[in-house]
């Protein structure tokens, strides 16, 4: 099965058809999806701004990161649970959308980065000893999250 055939299959599912044929279902799911994204980005911003030396400077990075991670996971869970049906309702459009591929690539890279390198370095508080490393991590993370947000926003215009 090719990638296009998979996207066509997703489009033809009862879930995709139901969402497409409903007046309110897509906007409601989209609103919940955006709330999940806001929760995700909010928890990321807490840690990244701390790594950049802006705000919450009295709290160790490791403690702040550990406190923010459950919110990050909750936001990601909401975003995934709502993103899948949204995708299914417009998967053919997504297949041909440059913005969709930017979003998915950025999402893959930022999740890989967040749950490997960033998690390891923030948990050990290594960034306290090497603030330039912390700033670099924050810039990479925020850039990738920007790619996710930009791609998501522009999918509707492509």
Secondary structure, DSSP 4 states (H G I P E B T S, - for coil): --HHHHHHHHHHSHHHHHHHH-SSHHHHHHHHHHHHHHHHHHHHHHHHHHHTT-S-TTS-HHHHHHHHHHHHHHHHHHHHHHHHHHHHHTHHHHHT-HHHHHHHHHHHHHHHHIIIIIHHHHHTTHHHH-HHHHHHHHHHHHHHHHHHHHHHHHHTT-
